Amino acid sequence: MAAKRKTPIKTRNPNLIRGVGKYSRSKVYHKRGLWAIKAKNGGVFPRHDPQPKVTAAVEKPPKFYPADDVKRPLLNKRKPKPTKLRASITPGTVLILLAGRFMGKIVVFLKQLTFGLLLVTGIVFISLYFCLYFPALF
């Protein structure tokens, strides 16, 4: 990559609009004095000898070395606590789900798993008669 210039190149052909110059190519050729350079060198522009090509490395070195960015695991301060369950919820208790996809559905509680999840059996269809006249059962 070429080194960046400190000062921007000042053009002798101001833009009318972006991409369209005020002067034609032939006018700019004469304004820059390219005809004089060509005449001084026998009708051709001077050329530099091509620079010898630098052989590229066969294998690029790694951008980061392991010493720079070793990932250290985050400290886990969480302590597993036993999950408590209400004393009134025993296996066989009829429950109403309050959240999620099956919200409002009636299920039967089977057991609590070791990590706190409640295991319930499928949706129970109970007669509306029992729900209205014997609410103490539910």
N, C-alpha and C positions, 0 to 999 in steps of 0.2 A: 504494500500500500504506500502510495506517495505521501510525502510529508505535506501537511496542510500549510497553505500560504498565510502569512501574517496579515497582508492587506488584500482585499478583494480586487479582482481584475477589473479595470475600468474600461468599458467598451467604447469604441468610437462610433458605434452605430446604435443610437438610442432607440428603444422600443416605441412603436406607435401604440400597439397593444401587445399583449404577451405572445411571443413567437413571431411577430411581424416587425422587422426592422425598418428604420426610416430610409436607409440607403440600400441600393442593390449590391449584389456580390462584387460586381466589377468596380463599383464606386469605392467600396471598402478596400478592395485590393489596391487601388491607387492611393487611397488615404493612408493606408498602413505603410506604403512604400515598398511593397513586396517586389515590385518590378525592378527596383534598384538592387535589392539583395540578389535577385535572380541574375541580373546582368553582370554583377560583380563575380559570380561563381560560374560563369560560362553557360548560362541559360538553364541551370537546374538549382533547386534549393539545396543548401548544404545539409548533409546528413551526418549524424553521429554514428560512430561504430557501435554495433550492438553490444550491450554489456554481457559478459559471460553469465549464463544462468546458474543460479545457486541451486545445488541439488537439495531437494527436500528430504527431510528425515524419513526413514523407512517407517518408523512407528512414532506417532506423536506422543510426547510425554503426557502423563495425566494432568488434568487441570487442577485437581485438588489431591492432596496426599492424605492418607488416613490419619496422620497426626493432627491435621488441621480441623477435621470435622467428624470426630468420632461421636456417634450418637449414644448418649447415655440414657438408659431407661428412666422414665419418670418415677418418682417415689410414690408408691400406692399406700396411702394412709388409711384406707377403708378397712374397718374391722367388721367381719361378718357377725351380725347380731341375730339371735333367734327371733323369728317373726311370731308375734303373739296373735292369737285368734280369740274372738269373743267366746266367752264360756257358753253362751246360749246356742252357738253354732256347733252342732254335733252331727256325726254321720246320719244321713236320713232327713236332715232339716230341709224344708222347702224354702228356697231363696228367690228373690226377684233381682235380676241383673239391672244395675243402674247406669252402666256406661258401656260403650262399645257397640259392635255390630248387632248384638242380640239384646239391646237395651229394652227393658220392660218384659222380657220373657221370664217364665217361671222355670226354675231348675231345682234338682235335688243335689244337695252337697254330699260328696262321697268321702273325701279326705283332703288334708293339707299336705302338699309335697314338701320335701326338706328345704327347698329354696323359697318357700312362702306362697307358691301358687296354689290356688284352690282347685281341686279336681271335682267337677260336677258332671252329672249325667245330662242327657239331652233335654230338650224343651218338654215340659210337662203340661198337658192340656187338662186343666181342672175345671170342673163345671162351675159356671158363674154362680150357681145357687149356693154352693159351699162357701165361696168367697164372700158373698153378701150376708148370709145368715149365720155363718160360723167363722167370723174373722179371727177368733182366738186361736183357731187351728193354724192360721197362717201368720 
